[in-house]
Amino acid sequence: MLKHKITPLFISSDFGALFAMYYAPIASNASQCILHIPAFAEEMNKSRHMVAIQAQAWAEQGYSVLVLDLWGTGDSHGDFSAATWDIWLKNIDTAITWLQDKGYQSISLWGLRSGVLLAIEYIGKYNAHIDRLICWQPVLNGEQFIMQFLRLRIATAIIDKKKPQEQTSDLKKQLIDGQSVEVAGYCLNPELVVPMVSVEIEEINFDNVKQIHIFELTLGSEEQVRYTTTQWIKQIGTNASLDIINGCSFWATQEISESVELIALSSKRVT
């Protein structure tokens, strides 16, 4: 028998309604809530299955979980082409205010991929007091992430000889110059991309975050965990934990996939 209930809802914001899935324990009056900040573009869609499984697992443990669609994504108001980094930061603040109004005394941020970068930027800009920062396969270098995303357009042009041959540096320059760029059906707004590539995680103060849990998936050895992650852990200090899990990149696989071990370890760390 399920010990939680799932409620789809809309949260009012200055930019229009934000859609969210709200997972709440039935038997207890939970005082702790985890806010999920999703991955970017198609990675978000590929990850919904895993996010739902983890949200239910935490709800079974007595936590409430709010899975948010950022403005211009999913079922939230707005068009992706008009989404900006600042709007998404304000979306997080709106969701946190909504949770505080519901009486939650402890709020954690759970980011996936670029959602971690957005959470980090929020913590820095809003001087937010967060119980836990939960990081699933964190993107810690916005420029590197965007350049990889732009390569999708380059790859398409190579296959389709009718399209102009471009370089990622050219596309990046267009964005910096204030021009939108379409990649894989997503129209990238310069006001979304330029601030993303400018995030400096080394300058973020994490003193207001009690615990940071980082989870990395790899199909190789532990030594293959990214250099940026290990360097970030050194910067954070003793309040950070790292779990390395053997598994595939569920946010990027052709078919919907899952990692049972990631769910189990995430549930174990957040108790």
C-alpha beads as a LAMMPS data file, in Angstrom:
LAMMPS data file: protein, C-alpha beads

271 atoms
270 bonds

1 atom types
1 bond types

-500.0 500.0 xlo xhi
-500.0 500.0 ylo yhi
-500.0 500.0 zlo zhi

Masses

1 110.0

Atoms # bond

1 1 1 0.000 0.000 0.000
2 1 1 1.367 3.415 -0.975
3 1 1 2.256 5.742 1.888
4 1 1 2.162 8.886 -0.231
5 1 1 -0.068 10.780 -2.609
6 1 1 0.814 12.548 -5.851
7 1 1 -0.866 15.841 -6.730
8 1 1 -0.396 17.773 -9.977
9 1 1 -0.731 21.523 -9.398
10 1 1 0.099 24.998 -10.652
11 1 1 1.995 27.620 -8.664
12 1 1 1.384 31.286 -9.457
13 1 1 4.421 33.342 -10.429
14 1 1 5.174 36.777 -11.862
15 1 1 5.668 35.134 -15.257
16 1 1 2.635 32.845 -15.314
17 1 1 1.659 29.516 -13.800
18 1 1 4.386 26.987 -13.019
19 1 1 3.408 23.334 -13.206
20 1 1 4.626 20.926 -10.542
21 1 1 4.096 17.391 -9.277
22 1 1 3.750 17.312 -5.501
23 1 1 4.618 14.084 -3.685
24 1 1 3.528 14.095 -0.039
25 1 1 3.434 11.437 2.692
26 1 1 -0.063 10.464 3.768
27 1 1 0.472 9.371 7.362
28 1 1 2.731 12.153 8.618
29 1 1 2.783 15.928 8.670
30 1 1 6.118 16.314 6.895
31 1 1 8.265 19.289 7.905
32 1 1 10.923 18.654 5.261
33 1 1 10.567 19.093 1.516
34 1 1 12.886 18.480 -1.418
35 1 1 12.547 20.739 -4.464
36 1 1 13.642 19.194 -7.766
37 1 1 15.312 21.426 -10.357
38 1 1 15.236 19.627 -13.704
39 1 1 17.785 19.004 -16.415
40 1 1 18.000 20.977 -19.656
41 1 1 15.893 20.495 -22.793
42 1 1 15.612 16.852 -23.908
43 1 1 17.606 15.658 -20.889
44 1 1 14.657 16.722 -18.736
45 1 1 12.234 14.610 -20.773
46 1 1 14.509 11.557 -20.704
47 1 1 14.849 11.888 -16.921
48 1 1 11.202 12.180 -15.886
49 1 1 10.923 8.439 -15.205
50 1 1 13.917 8.385 -12.833
51 1 1 12.859 11.616 -11.144
52 1 1 9.390 10.202 -10.458
53 1 1 10.816 6.982 -8.985
54 1 1 13.135 8.916 -6.664
55 1 1 10.421 11.379 -5.632
56 1 1 8.163 8.493 -4.654
57 1 1 10.990 6.788 -2.760
58 1 1 11.622 9.889 -0.660
59 1 1 7.898 10.386 -0.093
60 1 1 7.765 6.818 1.228
61 1 1 10.508 7.830 3.694
62 1 1 8.420 10.742 4.979
63 1 1 9.707 13.616 2.857
64 1 1 7.574 15.779 0.635
65 1 1 8.971 16.362 -2.858
66 1 1 8.049 19.112 -5.319
67 1 1 9.074 18.392 -8.916
68 1 1 8.973 21.707 -10.772
69 1 1 8.678 22.489 -14.470
70 1 1 10.641 25.673 -15.065
71 1 1 9.008 28.515 -17.013
72 1 1 8.848 27.715 -20.707
73 1 1 9.336 23.984 -20.146
74 1 1 7.029 21.037 -19.602
75 1 1 3.505 22.141 -18.697
76 1 1 4.498 25.510 -17.246
77 1 1 3.477 28.782 -18.851
78 1 1 5.716 30.378 -21.475
79 1 1 7.792 29.423 -24.495
80 1 1 11.251 27.938 -24.165
81 1 1 12.541 30.475 -26.698
82 1 1 11.695 33.291 -24.255
83 1 1 13.090 31.604 -21.134
84 1 1 15.954 33.386 -19.379
85 1 1 18.365 32.348 -16.633
86 1 1 16.992 35.074 -14.373
87 1 1 13.397 33.847 -14.838
88 1 1 14.462 30.321 -13.874
89 1 1 16.244 31.602 -10.759
90 1 1 13.072 33.450 -9.782
91 1 1 11.070 30.256 -10.430
92 1 1 13.125 28.509 -7.747
93 1 1 12.536 31.368 -5.327
94 1 1 8.791 31.291 -6.074
95 1 1 8.648 27.547 -5.393
96 1 1 10.589 27.912 -2.149
97 1 1 8.247 30.698 -0.995
98 1 1 5.275 28.453 -1.819
99 1 1 6.782 25.644 0.274
100 1 1 7.527 27.990 3.174
101 1 1 3.918 29.211 3.070
102 1 1 2.852 25.585 3.436
103 1 1 4.842 25.388 6.650
104 1 1 7.966 23.516 5.580
105 1 1 10.790 24.317 7.972
106 1 1 13.488 22.471 6.040
107 1 1 13.924 22.755 2.274
108 1 1 16.496 20.934 0.162
109 1 1 17.381 21.472 -3.494
110 1 1 17.771 18.426 -5.739
111 1 1 19.312 19.251 -9.094
112 1 1 19.905 17.055 -12.117
113 1 1 22.643 17.924 -14.603
114 1 1 22.318 21.662 -15.433
115 1 1 19.687 21.872 -12.699
116 1 1 22.598 21.621 -10.251
117 1 1 24.273 24.630 -11.857
118 1 1 21.022 26.585 -11.551
119 1 1 20.701 25.564 -7.894
120 1 1 24.280 26.645 -7.192
121 1 1 23.681 30.017 -8.815
122 1 1 20.480 30.421 -6.799
123 1 1 22.269 29.672 -3.535
124 1 1 24.909 32.277 -4.370
125 1 1 22.651 35.054 -5.654
126 1 1 19.867 34.673 -3.107
127 1 1 22.094 33.832 -0.130
128 1 1 19.689 30.938 0.425
129 1 1 19.686 28.791 3.548
130 1 1 19.307 25.220 2.304
131 1 1 19.247 22.012 4.310
132 1 1 20.709 19.814 1.579
133 1 1 21.953 20.277 -1.960
134 1 1 21.482 16.969 -3.768
135 1 1 23.424 16.756 -7.033
136 1 1 22.707 14.119 -9.676
137 1 1 25.499 14.101 -12.296
138 1 1 26.129 17.819 -11.806
139 1 1 27.001 20.179 -14.641
140 1 1 29.629 22.429 -13.079
141 1 1 30.891 24.134 -16.227
142 1 1 28.127 25.924 -18.105
143 1 1 30.300 26.810 -21.094
144 1 1 31.414 23.224 -21.624
145 1 1 27.823 22.031 -21.335
146 1 1 26.492 24.543 -23.872
147 1 1 29.306 23.820 -26.326
148 1 1 28.389 20.128 -26.175
149 1 1 24.750 21.033 -26.766
150 1 1 25.670 23.178 -29.772
151 1 1 27.497 20.194 -31.277
152 1 1 24.103 18.575 -31.830
153 1 1 23.444 21.204 -34.487
154 1 1 26.884 20.679 -35.990
155 1 1 26.265 16.920 -36.183
156 1 1 22.935 17.469 -37.934
157 1 1 24.575 19.723 -40.521
158 1 1 27.230 17.091 -41.233
159 1 1 24.535 14.506 -41.966
160 1 1 22.380 16.905 -43.980
161 1 1 24.696 18.289 -46.643
162 1 1 22.074 20.895 -47.623
163 1 1 22.543 22.714 -44.330
164 1 1 25.402 25.211 -43.936
165 1 1 28.519 23.828 -42.269
166 1 1 29.102 25.679 -38.990
167 1 1 31.397 25.594 -35.999
168 1 1 30.416 25.705 -32.336
169 1 1 32.517 28.848 -31.915
170 1 1 30.380 30.583 -34.556
171 1 1 27.152 29.592 -32.804
172 1 1 28.526 30.689 -29.455
173 1 1 29.439 34.080 -30.926
174 1 1 25.899 34.489 -32.255
175 1 1 24.543 33.931 -28.756
176 1 1 27.026 36.342 -27.200
177 1 1 26.041 38.908 -29.842
178 1 1 22.405 38.592 -28.761
179 1 1 21.125 36.291 -31.508
180 1 1 19.003 33.217 -30.793
181 1 1 20.260 29.842 -32.016
182 1 1 18.085 26.799 -32.707
183 1 1 19.476 23.411 -31.705
184 1 1 17.616 20.101 -31.945
185 1 1 14.250 21.875 -32.018
186 1 1 15.075 24.171 -29.074
187 1 1 15.455 27.894 -29.666
188 1 1 18.161 29.126 -27.295
189 1 1 17.661 32.603 -25.892
190 1 1 20.967 34.485 -25.374
191 1 1 19.601 35.675 -22.026
192 1 1 19.379 32.032 -20.974
193 1 1 22.671 30.776 -22.358
194 1 1 25.098 33.654 -21.713
195 1 1 24.437 33.782 -17.925
196 1 1 24.635 29.968 -17.786
197 1 1 28.116 29.902 -19.293
198 1 1 29.176 32.690 -16.936
199 1 1 28.476 30.895 -13.631
200 1 1 31.636 30.740 -11.526
201 1 1 31.147 27.952 -8.995
202 1 1 34.460 28.787 -7.306
203 1 1 32.970 32.078 -6.130
204 1 1 29.844 30.561 -4.532
205 1 1 29.724 30.434 -0.732
206 1 1 28.126 27.247 0.588
207 1 1 28.196 28.148 4.280
208 1 1 24.372 28.279 4.329
209 1 1 24.085 24.707 3.009
210 1 1 24.229 22.079 5.750
211 1 1 25.022 19.085 3.525
212 1 1 25.919 18.476 -0.101
213 1 1 25.408 15.031 -1.621
214 1 1 26.936 14.381 -5.055
215 1 1 26.118 11.337 -7.173
216 1 1 28.104 10.477 -10.297
217 1 1 27.237 7.709 -12.762
218 1 1 30.031 6.098 -14.742
219 1 1 30.462 3.010 -16.906
220 1 1 34.177 2.946 -16.127
221 1 1 36.328 3.126 -13.031
222 1 1 36.137 5.620 -10.196
223 1 1 39.194 7.362 -11.662
224 1 1 37.010 8.481 -14.576
225 1 1 34.909 10.751 -12.381
226 1 1 35.265 14.215 -13.830
227 1 1 38.067 16.467 -12.685
228 1 1 35.677 19.366 -12.142
229 1 1 33.673 17.326 -9.623
230 1 1 36.698 16.309 -7.543
231 1 1 38.016 19.869 -7.556
232 1 1 34.632 21.210 -6.469
233 1 1 34.506 18.768 -3.556
234 1 1 37.890 20.029 -2.380
235 1 1 36.554 23.576 -2.523
236 1 1 33.383 22.749 -0.576
237 1 1 35.098 20.970 2.297
238 1 1 33.871 18.474 4.842
239 1 1 30.099 18.888 4.394
240 1 1 30.145 17.155 0.985
241 1 1 29.807 13.478 0.135
242 1 1 30.439 11.764 -3.200
243 1 1 28.940 8.478 -4.387
244 1 1 30.207 6.916 -7.601
245 1 1 27.756 4.521 -9.219
246 1 1 28.254 2.153 -12.117
247 1 1 25.453 2.846 -14.569
248 1 1 24.398 4.417 -17.855
249 1 1 23.485 8.038 -18.544
250 1 1 19.690 7.728 -18.216
251 1 1 19.247 11.413 -19.184
252 1 1 20.789 10.737 -22.592
253 1 1 19.994 7.128 -23.525
254 1 1 17.931 6.395 -26.616
255 1 1 15.400 4.378 -24.625
256 1 1 14.068 5.351 -21.205
257 1 1 16.357 3.753 -18.631
258 1 1 16.885 3.771 -14.879
259 1 1 19.496 3.180 -12.213
260 1 1 18.281 1.164 -9.248
261 1 1 21.544 1.772 -7.389
262 1 1 21.272 5.547 -7.748
263 1 1 17.755 5.450 -6.255
264 1 1 18.920 3.244 -3.390
265 1 1 21.958 5.368 -2.543
266 1 1 20.085 8.671 -2.826
267 1 1 17.402 7.318 -0.506
268 1 1 20.062 6.122 1.934
269 1 1 21.956 9.423 2.027
270 1 1 18.798 11.491 2.584
271 1 1 17.395 9.971 5.764

Bonds

1 1 1 2
2 1 2 3
3 1 3 4
4 1 4 5
5 1 5 6
6 1 6 7
7 1 7 8
8 1 8 9
9 1 9 10
10 1 10 11
11 1 11 12
12 1 12 13
13 1 13 14
14 1 14 15
15 1 15 16
16 1 16 17
17 1 17 18
18 1 18 19
19 1 19 20
20 1 20 21
21 1 21 22
22 1 22 23
23 1 23 24
24 1 24 25
25 1 25 26
26 1 26 27
27 1 27 28
28 1 28 29
29 1 29 30
30 1 30 31
31 1 31 32
32 1 32 33
33 1 33 34
34 1 34 35
35 1 35 36
36 1 36 37
37 1 37 38
38 1 38 39
39 1 39 40
40 1 40 41
41 1 41 42
42 1 42 43
43 1 43 44
44 1 44 45
45 1 45 46
46 1 46 47
47 1 47 48
48 1 48 49
49 1 49 50
50 1 50 51
51 1 51 52
52 1 52 53
53 1 53 54
54 1 54 55
55 1 55 56
56 1 56 57
57 1 57 58
58 1 58 59
59 1 59 60
60 1 60 61
61 1 61 62
62 1 62 63
63 1 63 64
64 1 64 65
65 1 65 66
66 1 66 67
67 1 67 68
68 1 68 69
69 1 69 70
70 1 70 71
71 1 71 72
72 1 72 73
73 1 73 74
74 1 74 75
75 1 75 76
76 1 76 77
77 1 77 78
78 1 78 79
79 1 79 80
80 1 80 81
81 1 81 82
82 1 82 83
83 1 83 84
84 1 84 85
85 1 85 86
86 1 86 87
87 1 87 88
88 1 88 89
89 1 89 90
90 1 90 91
91 1 91 92
92 1 92 93
93 1 93 94
94 1 94 95
95 1 95 96
96 1 96 97
97 1 97 98
98 1 98 99
99 1 99 100
100 1 100 101
101 1 101 102
102 1 102 103
103 1 103 104
104 1 104 105
105 1 105 106
106 1 106 107
107 1 107 108
108 1 108 109
109 1 109 110
110 1 110 111
111 1 111 112
112 1 112 113
113 1 113 114
114 1 114 115
115 1 115 116
116 1 116 117
117 1 117 118
118 1 118 119
119 1 119 120
120 1 120 121
121 1 121 122
122 1 122 123
123 1 123 124
124 1 124 125
125 1 125 126
126 1 126 127
127 1 127 128
128 1 128 129
129 1 129 130
130 1 130 131
131 1 131 132
132 1 132 133
133 1 133 134
134 1 134 135
135 1 135 136
136 1 136 137
137 1 137 138
138 1 138 139
139 1 139 140
140 1 140 141
141 1 141 142
142 1 142 143
143 1 143 144
144 1 144 145
145 1 145 146
146 1 146 147
147 1 147 148
148 1 148 149
149 1 149 150
150 1 150 151
151 1 151 152
152 1 152 153
153 1 153 154
154 1 154 155
155 1 155 156
156 1 156 157
157 1 157 158
158 1 158 159
159 1 159 160
160 1 160 161
161 1 161 162
162 1 162 163
163 1 163 164
164 1 164 165
165 1 165 166
166 1 166 167
167 1 167 168
168 1 168 169
169 1 169 170
170 1 170 171
171 1 171 172
172 1 172 173
173 1 173 174
174 1 174 175
175 1 175 176
176 1 176 177
177 1 177 178
178 1 178 179
179 1 179 180
180 1 180 181
181 1 181 182
182 1 182 183
183 1 183 184
184 1 184 185
185 1 185 186
186 1 186 187
187 1 187 188
188 1 188 189
189 1 189 190
190 1 190 191
191 1 191 192
192 1 192 193
193 1 193 194
194 1 194 195
195 1 195 196
196 1 196 197
197 1 197 198
198 1 198 199
199 1 199 200
200 1 200 201
201 1 201 202
202 1 202 203
203 1 203 204
204 1 204 205
205 1 205 206
206 1 206 207
207 1 207 208
208 1 208 209
209 1 209 210
210 1 210 211
211 1 211 212
212 1 212 213
213 1 213 214
214 1 214 215
215 1 215 216
216 1 216 217
217 1 217 218
218 1 218 219
219 1 219 220
220 1 220 221
221 1 221 222
222 1 222 223
223 1 223 224
224 1 224 225
225 1 225 226
226 1 226 227
227 1 227 228
228 1 228 229
229 1 229 230
230 1 230 231
231 1 231 232
232 1 232 233
233 1 233 234
234 1 234 235
235 1 235 236
236 1 236 237
237 1 237 238
238 1 238 239
239 1 239 240
240 1 240 241
241 1 241 242
242 1 242 243
243 1 243 244
244 1 244 245
245 1 245 246
246 1 246 247
247 1 247 248
248 1 248 249
249 1 249 250
250 1 250 251
251 1 251 252
252 1 252 253
253 1 253 254
254 1 254 255
255 1 255 256
256 1 256 257
257 1 257 258
258 1 258 259
259 1 259 260
260 1 260 261
261 1 261 262
262 1 262 263
263 1 263 264
264 1 264 265
265 1 265 266
266 1 266 267
267 1 267 268
268 1 268 269
269 1 269 270
270 1 270 271
